[in-house]
């Protein structure tokens, strides 16, 4: 009699009980567990660690093997300890002029680029980007987050990252990391209350540097938190890098949808596929009486998505806990993963993984 096949969720549940001996927490939340594959009872993944920590993680590897082999339906377990060495030479940033490629190019080491965009500011695009990044990391994906909202960089605060990135050779930049997400933001290069007063050419140069000179490592997906609107940063990204898809975030109100349509049209002109739309601040439920109120209207994004033939990925509520978690440096998708609010972001992450765009 054939038993129930071993599931990815069952494997993740076991791995979340394995303590990270260096970073603390478990090996899934800390982000060292990468490239999880569960197929026909065979479990394979990588523990991506610094070479100097191999001994410390040896015990965690052994414990994970024992627990996974005890799962019903598990036929084999393969865990590889790997890491980057500091002796590797930096990439050649100056190819010969004759060999320069034309048009959008893939960024080395990054499988997919997913842009998170909005037509106007204030719709919660950066909050969605941060929560989606950590939710994808919880799915075992290798995730990077590029904060390209140059005039209003908020990802350092939302991901609880501070300090200035290092540059070992004066050419490449080492990104920061927290909650399993590798992150880079212009906000890490300036003081928190310092305005970025740049014209278009400086914006475009900064974006290209953050794409090509940051040591992103091997990523399954790089999420790019774009500034609102349809300007230089969006155009530069689509013209220089191969963007695999864009997610449009909007509130249900008509003013936001007017600008969201312009954002969709821009990506269509730039030949970037629209993966779907997210209705943020969709509804509000009073914490005192339970009354549900549609503060910004309801269903506008769903109707627009249906009109354009674009998937509606989720309707995310307007909720105090989402805001508090973001301001506290631990997005709700990781600080309260079992809450209804967090489940909306985890559902989006599962959907994007299933569609092969994240």
C-alpha positions as CSV (number, residue, x, y, z in Angstrom):
1,X,0.0,0.0,0.0
2,X,1.4,3.3,-1.0
3,X,1.6,6.0,1.7
4,X,1.2,9.7,1.5
5,X,4.0,11.3,-0.6
6,X,6.5,13.5,1.3
7,X,5.5,17.1,1.0
8,X,7.6,20.3,0.9
9,X,5.6,21.7,3.8
10,X,6.5,18.7,5.9
11,X,10.2,19.1,5.2
12,X,10.1,22.9,6.0
13,X,8.3,22.2,9.2
14,X,11.2,19.9,10.3
15,X,13.9,22.4,9.1
16,X,12.3,25.2,11.2
17,X,13.1,23.1,14.3
18,X,16.8,23.1,13.5
19,X,18.7,25.9,15.3
20,X,21.1,28.1,13.4
21,X,24.2,27.9,15.5
22,X,25.6,31.2,14.3
23,X,22.8,33.6,13.4
24,X,20.3,32.3,15.9
25,X,16.7,31.3,15.2
26,X,16.1,28.4,12.8
27,X,18.0,27.7,9.6
28,X,15.0,28.6,7.4
29,X,14.4,32.0,9.0
30,X,18.1,32.9,9.0
31,X,18.3,32.2,5.3
32,X,21.2,29.7,5.3
33,X,19.0,27.0,3.9
34,X,18.8,27.4,0.2
35,X,17.6,25.6,-3.0
36,X,15.2,23.1,-1.3
37,X,14.0,20.4,-3.6
38,X,11.6,17.6,-2.6
39,X,10.9,15.0,-5.2
40,X,9.8,11.4,-5.0
41,X,10.8,11.2,-1.3
42,X,14.3,12.6,-2.0
43,X,15.2,15.8,-0.1
44,X,18.0,18.0,-1.3
45,X,19.1,21.5,-0.2
46,X,22.2,23.6,0.5
47,X,23.4,25.3,3.7
48,X,25.1,28.4,2.4
49,X,27.5,29.4,5.1
50,X,30.8,31.2,5.5
51,X,33.8,28.7,5.1
52,X,34.9,29.5,8.7
53,X,31.5,28.2,10.1
54,X,31.7,24.7,8.6
55,X,32.4,23.1,11.9
56,X,29.6,24.9,13.7
57,X,27.0,23.9,11.1
58,X,28.1,20.3,11.0
59,X,25.9,19.4,14.0
60,X,22.9,21.2,12.5
61,X,23.5,19.2,9.3
62,X,23.6,15.9,11.1
63,X,20.5,16.7,13.1
64,X,18.6,17.7,10.0
65,X,19.5,14.4,8.3
66,X,18.3,12.4,11.3
67,X,15.0,14.1,11.6
68,X,14.3,14.2,7.8
69,X,15.1,10.5,7.4
70,X,12.5,9.7,10.1
71,X,9.7,11.4,8.1
72,X,7.3,9.0,6.5
73,X,7.9,8.8,2.7
74,X,11.5,10.1,2.9
75,X,13.8,8.0,0.8
76,X,17.0,10.0,0.9
77,X,18.5,13.2,2.3
78,X,21.3,15.2,0.6
79,X,22.6,18.3,2.4
80,X,25.6,20.3,1.0
81,X,27.5,22.8,3.0
82,X,28.8,25.6,0.8
83,X,29.9,29.2,1.0
84,X,31.6,32.0,-0.8
85,X,35.3,32.4,-0.3
86,X,36.9,35.9,0.1
87,X,39.8,35.0,-2.1
88,X,37.7,34.8,-5.3
89,X,38.7,37.6,-7.7
90,X,36.1,40.3,-8.3
91,X,34.2,40.2,-11.6
92,X,35.6,42.0,-14.6
93,X,33.5,45.2,-14.7
94,X,35.2,46.6,-17.9
95,X,34.5,44.3,-20.9
96,X,35.9,45.4,-24.2
97,X,33.7,47.9,-26.0
98,X,33.3,45.7,-29.1
99,X,31.8,42.9,-26.9
100,X,29.2,45.0,-25.1
101,X,25.8,43.5,-25.5
102,X,22.8,45.4,-26.8
103,X,19.4,45.6,-25.0
104,X,18.3,44.2,-21.6
105,X,20.7,41.6,-20.2
106,X,20.4,39.0,-17.4
107,X,22.3,40.0,-14.2
108,X,25.0,37.3,-13.5
109,X,23.9,35.0,-10.7
110,X,20.3,36.2,-10.6
111,X,17.7,33.8,-12.1
112,X,14.8,36.2,-12.2
113,X,14.0,39.9,-11.6
114,X,10.6,40.9,-10.3
115,X,9.6,44.6,-10.2
116,X,7.1,45.8,-7.6
117,X,5.6,49.0,-8.9
118,X,2.7,51.5,-8.4
119,X,1.4,54.4,-10.4
120,X,1.3,56.7,-7.3
121,X,2.9,56.9,-3.9
122,X,1.2,56.0,-0.6
123,X,-0.4,52.8,-1.7
124,X,1.9,50.5,0.3
125,X,4.2,49.3,-2.5
126,X,7.3,49.1,-0.3
127,X,5.4,47.3,2.5
128,X,4.2,44.7,-0.1
129,X,7.8,44.4,-1.5
130,X,9.3,43.8,2.0
131,X,6.7,41.3,3.1
132,X,6.8,39.5,-0.3
133,X,10.6,39.2,0.0
134,X,10.6,37.6,3.4
135,X,7.6,35.4,2.5
136,X,9.6,34.0,-0.5
137,X,12.6,33.4,1.7
138,X,10.3,31.4,4.0
139,X,9.5,29.3,0.9
140,X,13.1,28.4,0.7
141,X,13.9,30.8,-2.2
142,X,17.2,32.7,-2.4
143,X,15.9,36.3,-2.4
144,X,17.4,39.7,-3.0
145,X,15.7,43.0,-2.5
146,X,16.9,46.1,-4.3
147,X,15.4,49.3,-3.0
148,X,15.3,51.4,-6.1
149,X,12.9,54.0,-4.6
150,X,15.8,56.5,-4.5
151,X,14.0,59.5,-3.2
152,X,12.2,57.6,-0.5
153,X,14.2,54.5,0.5
154,X,12.4,52.7,3.2
155,X,13.6,49.1,3.0
156,X,16.5,49.5,5.6
157,X,13.9,50.5,8.2
158,X,11.4,47.8,7.2
159,X,14.0,45.0,7.2
160,X,15.7,46.2,10.3
161,X,19.0,46.9,8.6
162,X,21.5,49.6,9.5
163,X,25.1,50.5,8.9
164,X,27.0,51.1,5.7
165,X,27.8,48.3,3.2
166,X,31.5,47.5,2.8
167,X,33.6,47.5,-0.4
168,X,36.5,45.1,-0.1
169,X,38.2,46.3,-3.3
170,X,36.8,49.7,-3.9
171,X,34.8,48.4,-6.9
172,X,32.3,45.9,-5.6
173,X,29.8,46.4,-2.8
174,X,28.8,43.8,-0.2
175,X,25.0,43.9,0.4
176,X,23.3,43.7,3.8
177,X,21.2,40.7,5.0
178,X,18.4,40.1,7.4
179,X,15.4,37.8,7.7
180,X,16.8,35.6,5.0
181,X,16.8,38.5,2.4
182,X,19.9,40.0,0.8
183,X,19.3,43.7,0.5
184,X,20.8,46.9,-1.0
185,X,19.4,50.4,-0.8
186,X,20.7,53.9,-1.4
187,X,19.3,54.6,2.0
188,X,22.3,52.7,3.4
189,X,24.6,55.2,1.8
190,X,23.0,58.3,3.2
191,X,21.9,59.6,6.6
192,X,18.3,58.7,7.4
193,X,17.1,62.3,7.4
194,X,19.2,63.3,4.4
195,X,17.5,64.2,1.1
196,X,18.7,62.6,-2.1
197,X,18.8,65.6,-4.6
198,X,19.7,64.0,-7.9
199,X,18.8,64.5,-11.5
200,X,18.0,61.7,-14.0
201,X,21.6,60.8,-15.0
202,X,22.7,60.3,-11.4
203,X,19.6,58.2,-10.7
204,X,20.3,55.9,-13.7
205,X,24.0,55.6,-12.7
206,X,23.1,54.6,-9.2
207,X,20.7,52.0,-10.3
208,X,23.2,50.4,-12.7
209,X,25.8,50.3,-9.9
210,X,23.4,48.6,-7.6
211,X,22.6,46.0,-10.2
212,X,26.0,45.3,-11.5
213,X,28.5,46.1,-8.8
214,X,26.7,44.6,-5.8
215,X,27.8,41.1,-4.9
216,X,24.3,39.7,-4.9
217,X,25.6,36.1,-5.0
218,X,23.3,33.3,-6.4
219,X,19.7,34.4,-6.2
220,X,16.5,32.7,-7.3
221,X,14.8,36.1,-7.5
222,X,15.7,39.8,-7.1
223,X,12.8,41.9,-6.1
224,X,13.1,45.5,-7.1
225,X,11.1,48.1,-5.1
226,X,10.5,50.8,-7.7
227,X,9.7,54.4,-7.0
228,X,6.1,55.4,-7.9
229,X,5.3,56.7,-11.3
230,X,6.7,56.2,-14.8
231,X,10.2,57.8,-14.8
232,X,13.9,57.3,-15.3
233,X,14.4,54.5,-12.8
234,X,11.7,52.3,-14.4
235,X,12.9,52.9,-17.9
236,X,16.6,52.3,-17.0
237,X,15.8,49.0,-15.2
238,X,13.8,47.7,-18.2
239,X,16.3,48.8,-20.8
240,X,19.4,47.5,-19.0
241,X,18.3,44.4,-17.2
242,X,16.0,41.5,-18.2
243,X,12.9,42.0,-16.0
244,X,10.9,38.8,-15.9
245,X,7.7,40.4,-14.6
246,X,6.1,43.3,-12.8
247,X,3.5,43.3,-10.0
248,X,1.3,46.4,-9.8
249,X,0.2,47.6,-6.3
250,X,-2.9,49.9,-6.0
251,X,-5.6,50.8,-3.5
252,X,-9.2,50.4,-4.7
253,X,-9.9,54.1,-5.1
254,X,-10.3,55.6,-8.6
255,X,-7.4,58.1,-8.2
256,X,-4.9,55.3,-7.5
257,X,-6.3,53.1,-10.3
258,X,-5.9,56.0,-12.8
259,X,-2.2,56.1,-12.1
260,X,-1.9,52.3,-11.9
261,X,-3.2,52.1,-15.5
262,X,-0.4,54.4,-16.6
263,X,2.1,52.1,-14.9
264,X,0.7,49.0,-16.6
265,X,0.9,50.8,-20.0
266,X,4.5,51.8,-19.4
267,X,5.6,48.2,-18.7
268,X,3.7,47.0,-21.8
269,X,5.6,49.6,-23.9
270,X,8.8,48.3,-22.3
271,X,7.9,44.7,-23.1
272,X,7.8,43.7,-19.4
273,X,5.1,41.1,-18.6
274,X,2.6,42.0,-16.0
275,X,2.5,39.1,-13.4
276,X,-0.6,40.5,-11.6
277,X,-2.2,43.2,-9.5
278,X,-2.5,43.5,-5.7
279,X,-5.3,45.4,-4.1
280,X,-3.7,46.9,-0.9
281,X,-5.7,48.5,1.9
282,X,-8.6,46.5,0.5
283,X,-10.7,46.6,3.7
284,X,-10.5,47.5,7.4
285,X,-11.9,45.5,10.3
286,X,-12.3,47.4,13.5
287,X,-10.3,45.7,16.3
288,X,-12.9,46.8,18.9
289,X,-16.2,45.8,17.3
290,X,-15.3,43.7,14.3
291,X,-17.1,46.0,11.9
292,X,-15.7,45.8,8.3
293,X,-15.4,49.0,6.4
294,X,-14.1,49.7,2.9
295,X,-12.2,52.9,3.6
296,X,-10.8,53.3,0.1
297,X,-13.7,51.5,-1.7
298,X,-13.6,47.8,-2.6
299,X,-13.1,45.7,-5.7
300,X,-11.7,48.4,-8.0
301,X,-8.4,46.6,-8.6
302,X,-10.2,43.3,-9.2
303,X,-12.5,44.9,-11.8
304,X,-9.5,46.6,-13.4
305,X,-7.5,43.3,-13.5
306,X,-10.5,41.5,-15.0
307,X,-10.8,44.2,-17.7
308,X,-7.2,44.0,-18.6
309,X,-7.0,40.2,-18.4
310,X,-4.4,40.4,-15.6
311,X,-4.5,38.1,-12.5
312,X,-5.5,39.5,-9.2
313,X,-2.9,38.2,-6.8
314,X,-4.4,39.2,-3.5
315,X,-6.6,41.7,-1.6
316,X,-4.5,42.8,1.4
317,X,-6.3,44.4,4.3
318,X,-5.6,47.8,5.9
319,X,-4.3,46.7,9.3
320,X,-2.4,48.4,12.2
321,X,-0.3,45.3,12.7
322,X,1.1,45.4,9.2
323,X,2.2,49.0,9.8
324,X,3.7,48.3,13.2
325,X,5.6,45.3,12.0
326,X,7.1,47.3,9.1
327,X,8.1,50.2,11.3
328,X,9.7,47.8,13.8
329,X,12.0,46.2,11.2
330,X,10.4,42.8,11.0
331,X,7.7,42.6,8.3
332,X,4.5,40.8,9.5
333,X,5.1,37.9,7.1
334,X,8.0,36.8,9.3
335,X,7.2,38.4,12.7
336,X,3.6,37.0,12.8
337,X,3.6,34.4,10.0
338,X,0.4,32.7,11.2
339,X,-1.7,35.8,11.3
340,X,-4.4,36.4,8.7
341,X,-2.6,39.5,7.5
342,X,0.7,37.6,7.0
343,X,-1.1,34.7,5.2
344,X,-2.1,37.1,2.4
345,X,1.6,37.7,1.6
346,X,2.5,34.0,2.0
347,X,-0.3,33.2,-0.5
348,X,1.1,35.6,-3.0
349,X,4.6,34.1,-2.6
350,X,3.3,30.5,-3.1
351,X,1.4,31.7,-6.2
352,X,4.5,33.4,-7.7
353,X,6.6,30.3,-7.0
354,X,4.0,28.1,-8.7
355,X,3.9,30.4,-11.7
356,X,7.7,30.2,-12.0
357,X,8.3,34.0,-11.7
358,X,9.9,33.9,-8.2
